């Protein structure tokens, strides 16, 4: 199943189950992809290296969403 990439446009543009691409300057994964577990007022809780991390929104560059079931 392929995912479609969208620009990050704030907390409402990302949901649990999406993946996010982090900015290359981010200390988290150095710009890698990670799966979103939860969205908080401060950022996304994402799974990296088998652990969950709070990542501030300023580090998120894009959101990858799974296609909606039709």
C-alpha distances in whole Angstrom, upper triangle without the diagonal:
4,7,10,13,16,20,21,24,25,24,23,20,19,18,17,14,13,13,16,18,21,24,25,29,27,29,26,23,25,22,19,16,16,15,17,19,22,23,27,30,30,26,23,23,20,20,21,22,22,24,24,26,27,26,28,26,28,26,23,22,18,16,12,11,7,8,11,11,14
4,7,10,13,17,18,21,23,23,22,18,17,17,17,14,12,12,14,15,19,21,23,26,25,27,24,22,23,20,17,14,15,14,17,19,21,22,26,29,28,25,22,22,20,19,20,22,22,24,24,25,26,24,26,24,26,23,20,19,15,13,9,9,7,7,11,12,15
4,7,10,13,15,17,19,19,18,15,13,14,14,11,9,9,11,12,16,18,20,23,22,24,22,20,21,18,15,12,13,12,14,17,19,19,23,25,25,21,19,20,17,18,19,21,21,23,22,22,23,21,23,20,22,20,17,15,12,9,6,5,5,6,10,12,15
4,7,10,12,15,17,18,17,13,13,14,15,13,10,10,11,12,16,18,20,23,22,25,22,21,21,18,16,13,15,14,15,18,19,19,23,24,25,21,19,20,18,19,21,23,24,25,23,23,23,21,22,19,21,19,16,14,10,8,5,5,7,7,10,14,16
4,7,9,12,14,16,15,11,11,13,15,14,10,9,9,9,12,14,16,19,19,22,19,18,18,15,14,12,13,13,14,18,19,18,21,22,22,19,17,19,17,19,19,22,23,24,22,22,21,19,19,16,17,16,12,10,7,6,4,6,9,10,13,17,19
4,6,9,11,13,12,9,10,12,15,15,11,11,10,10,13,14,17,19,19,22,20,20,19,16,15,13,15,15,15,18,18,17,20,20,20,17,16,19,17,20,21,24,25,25,23,22,21,18,18,15,16,15,11,9,6,5,6,8,11,12,14,18,20
4,6,9,12,12,8,10,14,16,16,13,12,10,10,11,12,15,17,17,20,19,19,18,15,15,14,15,16,15,19,18,16,19,19,18,16,15,18,17,20,21,24,25,25,23,21,20,17,16,12,13,13,9,7,5,6,9,11,14,16,18,21,23
4,6,8,9,6,8,11,14,15,12,11,9,9,10,11,15,16,15,18,17,17,17,14,15,13,14,14,13,16,16,13,15,15,15,12,12,15,15,18,19,23,24,23,20,18,16,14,12,9,10,10,7,6,5,6,9,11,15,17,18,22,24
4,7,7,6,8,12,15,17,14,14,12,13,14,14,18,18,18,21,20,21,21,17,18,17,17,17,15,18,17,14,15,14,14,13,13,17,17,21,22,26,27,25,22,20,18,15,13,10,11,12,10,9,8,9,12,13,17,18,19,23,25
4,6,6,8,11,14,16,14,14,12,14,14,15,18,19,17,20,19,20,21,18,19,17,17,17,14,16,14,11,11,10,11,9,11,14,16,19,21,25,25,24,20,18,15,13,11,7,9,11,9,10,10,10,14,15,18,20,20,24,26
4,5,6,8,11,14,12,13,12,14,14,16,20,20,18,20,18,20,21,19,19,17,16,15,12,13,11,7,8,8,9,8,8,12,14,17,19,23,23,21,18,16,13,12,10,8,11,12,10,12,12,11,14,14,17,19,19,23,25
4,6,8,11,14,12,14,13,16,17,19,22,23,21,23,21,23,24,21,21,19,18,16,13,14,12,9,10,10,12,11,11,14,16,19,22,25,25,24,20,19,17,15,14,11,14,16,13,14,13,11,14,13,16,17,17,20,22
4,7,11,12,10,11,11,13,15,16,20,21,19,22,20,21,22,19,19,16,15,14,12,14,13,10,13,13,14,12,11,14,15,18,20,24,24,23,20,19,17,15,14,11,13,14,11,12,9,8,10,10,13,15,15,18,20
4,7,9,7,8,8,11,13,16,19,20,18,20,18,19,20,17,16,14,12,11,8,10,9,8,11,12,13,10,8,11,11,14,17,21,21,19,16,16,14,13,13,10,13,13,10,11,9,6,9,8,11,14,14,18,20
4,6,6,9,10,13,15,18,22,23,20,22,19,20,22,19,18,15,13,10,7,8,7,7,10,13,14,11,9,10,11,14,17,20,19,18,15,15,14,14,14,13,16,16,13,15,12,9,10,9,11,13,13,16,19
4,6,8,10,14,16,19,22,23,20,22,18,19,21,19,17,14,11,8,5,5,5,7,10,14,15,12,9,9,9,11,14,17,16,15,13,14,13,13,15,14,18,17,14,16,14,11,11,10,11,14,14,16,20
4,7,10,13,16,19,22,24,21,22,18,18,21,19,16,13,10,6,5,6,8,10,14,17,18,15,11,11,10,11,14,16,15,15,13,15,15,15,17,16,19,18,15,17,14,11,10,8,8,12,12,14,18
4,7,10,13,16,19,21,19,20,17,17,19,16,14,10,9,6,6,8,10,10,14,17,17,14,10,11,10,11,14,17,16,16,14,15,15,14,16,14,17,15,12,13,10,7,6,5,7,10,12,14,18
4,7,10,13,16,18,16,17,14,13,15,12,10,7,5,4,6,9,11,12,15,18,17,13,10,11,8,10,11,14,15,15,13,14,14,13,14,13,15,13,10,11,9,6,5,7,9,12,14,17,21
4,6,10,12,14,12,14,12,11,13,10,8,6,6,6,7,11,12,12,14,16,15,11,9,11,8,10,11,15,16,15,14,13,13,10,12,10,12,10,7,7,6,5,6,9,12,15,17,20,23
4,7,9,12,10,13,10,10,10,6,6,5,7,9,10,14,15,15,17,19,17,13,12,13,11,12,12,15,17,17,15,14,14,11,13,11,12,9,6,6,5,6,8,11,14,17,20,23,26
4,6,8,6,9,8,8,7,4,6,6,8,11,12,15,16,15,17,18,15,12,11,13,11,12,11,14,17,16,15,13,12,9,10,9,9,6,5,5,7,9,11,15,18,21,23,26,29
4,5,5,9,9,9,7,5,8,10,12,15,15,19,19,18,19,19,17,14,14,16,14,16,15,17,20,19,18,15,15,11,11,10,9,5,6,5,8,11,14,17,20,23,26,29,32
4,5,8,9,8,5,4,8,11,13,17,18,21,22,21,22,23,20,17,17,18,16,17,15,17,20,20,19,17,17,14,14,14,12,9,10,9,12,15,16,20,23,26,28,32,34
4,6,9,9,6,7,10,13,15,18,19,22,22,21,22,22,19,16,17,18,17,18,16,18,21,20,20,17,16,13,13,13,10,8,10,10,14,17,19,23,26,29,31,34,37
4,5,7,5,6,9,11,12,16,16,19,19,18,19,19,16,13,14,15,14,15,13,15,18,17,16,13,12,9,10,11,9,6,8,10,13,15,18,21,24,27,29,32,36
4,6,5,8,10,13,13,16,17,19,20,19,19,20,17,15,15,15,14,14,12,13,16,15,15,12,12,10,11,13,12,9,11,13,16,18,20,23,26,29,31,34,38
4,5,7,8,10,10,13,13,15,16,16,17,19,15,13,12,12,10,11,8,10,13,12,11,9,10,8,10,12,12,8,10,12,14,16,17,20,23,26,28,31,34
4,6,5,8,8,12,14,16,18,18,20,21,19,16,14,14,11,11,7,9,12,12,12,11,13,11,13,15,14,11,11,13,14,15,16,19,21,25,27,30,33
4,6,9,11,15,16,19,20,20,22,23,20,17,16,16,14,14,11,13,16,16,16,14,15,12,14,15,14,10,11,12,14,16,17,21,23,26,29,32,35
4,7,9,13,15,18,19,19,20,22,19,16,15,16,13,14,12,14,17,17,16,14,15,12,13,13,12,9,9,9,10,13,14,17,20,23,26,29,32
4,7,10,13,16,18,18,20,22,20,16,14,15,12,11,9,11,14,15,15,14,15,12,15,15,14,11,10,10,11,12,12,16,18,21,24,26,30
4,7,10,13,15,16,19,21,19,15,13,13,10,10,9,11,13,14,13,13,14,12,14,14,15,12,10,10,9,9,9,12,14,17,20,23,26
4,7,9,12,13,16,19,17,13,10,10,6,6,6,9,10,11,10,10,12,10,13,13,15,12,10,12,11,10,10,12,14,17,20,22,25
4,6,9,11,14,18,17,13,10,9,5,5,8,11,11,11,9,11,12,11,14,14,17,14,12,14,12,10,9,10,12,15,17,19,23
4,6,7,11,14,14,10,6,6,4,7,10,13,12,12,9,10,10,10,12,12,15,13,11,13,12,10,10,11,12,16,17,19,23
4,7,10,14,14,11,7,5,5,7,10,13,12,11,8,9,10,11,14,14,17,16,14,17,16,13,14,13,14,18,18,20,24
4,7,10,11,9,6,5,7,10,13,16,15,13,10,10,9,11,12,12,16,16,14,17,16,14,15,14,16,19,19,21,24
4,7,8,6,4,6,9,12,15,19,18,16,12,11,9,10,10,10,14,14,12,15,15,13,15,15,17,20,20,22,25
4,5,5,6,7,11,14,17,20,20,17,13,12,9,10,9,10,13,14,14,17,17,16,18,18,21,23,23,26,29
4,6,8,11,14,17,20,23,23,20,16,14,11,11,9,9,12,14,14,17,18,17,20,20,23,26,25,28,31
4,7,9,13,16,18,21,21,18,15,12,8,8,6,7,10,11,12,15,17,17,20,21,24,26,27,30,33
4,7,9,13,15,18,19,16,12,10,6,5,4,5,8,9,9,12,13,13,16,17,20,23,24,27,30
4,6,10,12,15,16,13,10,8,6,5,7,7,10,10,9,12,12,11,14,15,17,20,21,24,27
4,7,10,13,12,10,6,5,4,6,9,10,13,12,12,15,15,14,15,16,18,21,22,25,28
4,6,10,10,8,5,5,6,7,10,11,14,12,11,14,14,12,13,14,16,20,21,23,27
4,7,6,5,4,6,9,10,14,15,17,15,14,16,16,14,15,16,17,21,22,24,28
4,5,5,6,7,10,10,14,16,17,14,14,16,16,16,16,18,19,23,25,27,30
4,6,8,10,13,14,17,19,21,17,17,19,20,19,19,21,21,25,27,29,33
4,7,10,13,15,19,20,22,19,19,21,21,20,19,21,21,25,26,28,32
4,7,10,12,16,18,20,18,18,21,21,20,20,21,22,26,27,29,33
4,7,9,13,15,18,15,15,19,19,18,18,19,21,24,25,27,31
4,6,10,12,14,12,13,16,17,17,18,20,22,25,26,29,32
4,7,9,12,11,11,15,16,16,18,19,22,25,26,29,32
4,6,8,7,8,12,13,13,16,18,21,24,25,28,32
4,5,6,7,11,13,14,17,19,22,25,26,30,33
4,5,5,9,10,11,15,17,20,23,24,27,30
4,6,8,11,13,16,19,22,25,27,30,33
4,6,10,12,15,18,21,24,26,29,32
4,6,8,11,14,17,20,22,26,28
4,7,10,13,17,19,22,25,28
4,7,10,13,16,18,22,24
4,6,10,13,15,18,21
4,7,10,12,15,18
4,6,9,12,15
4,6,9,12
4,6,9
4,6
4
